[in-house]
Amino acid sequence: MAGINTDVRSSKTYDVVIFGASGFTGKYVIREALKFLHAPNSPLKSLALAGRSPSRLSEALAWASASNPPPQIPLLTADTSDPDSLARLASQARIILDCVGPFRLYGQPVVAACVDSGCDYLDICGEPDFMERMEASYHDTAVENGSLVVSACGFDSVPAEIGLLFHLKHWVGPSAPSRVEAYLSLESDKRIVLNFGTYESAVLGVANADKLAELRRSRLRRARPAIPGAAPPKGFTIEKQKQLGLWALRLPSADSTVVQRTQATLAENPHGLPGGNESVEHVKKREDFWSSAKPAHFGIKLGSKSLLGLFPMITLIVFLGNLSKSRVGEVGRWLLLKYPSFFSLGWFRNNGPSEEEVASATFKMWFVGQGYSDGSLASQGDKKPDTEVVTRVMGPEIGYLTTPIVLLQCALVLLEERDNLPKGGVYTPGLVFGPTDLQKRLQENGISFDFISKRALSSETLLPASSKL
């Protein structure tokens, strides 16, 4: 099929279509989008909402408009079980923002429709299996048709990816990181209640872990970045991070796999991915940006000021491991999905958090990196890291506030800088948005990026600065 040219893209009816706009997260995405629709200097000039029920879309639009009269925004009917409706949707949109999860169940038809029509696609997925399967199945066609497909454009995994890239800027000159651990702390004046879609995706992900392993074995091995020093030990599941004052639990997070995919592509393309119609200025900006992004081993941990604060997640992990893949099979998964509050000790609920619980919640993600004051030191026997850098990303509640902020800013970057971005393909958000002004945009919309400290290390202060269980 011939590639989609820019004339076709500019002739689309809508700049952005929010698909799944009446869902729990979708209505918050509408609210965020309305801030930028027709706003001064905003590239968002036309918007439509799509889903199975026009009446529910109308209700979501009214909620998102708050006390103001709802704007006249087209409501389009589309269903993941109806490929023709998705094709019509993609034919009218420059970008589809997909909020319909779990993506392993509902995402593939939307990606297929976007790739076929040359429409760009962003989603809020945090499911490694779906993301890697879409890359394996659609990357080549997306390149040919000029469709840019970028998953994980929500809290999973932009704060981790852009936060890590911000962190890596502070390893200047000959210094080089070896490993970076991200410690995620969720805070609230009220009870912490997380997105049910995240829970549902986790249940299905654990149940189908064998399929992801099989997919990875079936693909060609990717290039590995040259990282100084030995790979870090897997370590203990729980640690006390004394410097941050946190107990920490290692998470099997999508963020780590997304970062690994970004770094593998950069190992093959050290100057990043060229834009489809890139300006000379952006070429230099892109090459300068990636020259400072030195690779590092990366992991993420959930942090809490008390060990008891980790107990809901520990309990959930135990139940997931024993019920998602147990002999009871579907019955175990049914129980997990039917009673999320019981199995997570209240962290997840079928009806999600209240608006008050959303408004009171915040997150902090600390990036603690250890490496070498001079990267050449790593080759000198068993030389241990001698330098530590700490940075931090902070923002509002992760599922309903940070995720819509991130998704909308990614869409605005696409609308404004499309020629400077890859023509098409299935990529991670770090690869596409790293050299853009996405970090600046996020900072202007409530997500901060802060340098905390840099210091020399002694052997006693190497990660984890911890007492371990």
Secondary structure, 3 states (H helix, E strand, C coil): CCCCCHHHHHCCCEEEEEECCCCHHHHHHHHHHHCCCCCCCCCCCCEEEEECCHHHHHHHHHHHHCCCCCCCCCEEECCCCCHHHHHHHHHHEEEEEECCCCHHHHCHHHHHHHHHHCCEEEECCCCHHHHHHHHHHHHHHHHHHCCEEECCCECCEHHHHHHHHHHHCCCCCCCEEEEEEEEEEEEECCCCCECHHHHHHHHHHHHCHHHHHHHHHHCCCCCCCCCCCCCCCCCCCEEEECCCCEEEEECCCHHHHHHHHHHHHHHHCCCCCCCCCCCHHHHHHHHHHHHCCCCCEEEEEEEECCHHHHHHHHHHHHHHHHHHCCCCCHHHHHHHHHCHHHHCCCCECCCCCCHHHHHHEEEEEEEEEEEECCHHHHHCCCCCCCEEEEEEEEEECHHHHHHHHHHHHHHHHHHHHHHHCCCCEEECHHHHHCCCCHHHHHHHCCCEEEEEEEEECCHHHCCCCEEEC
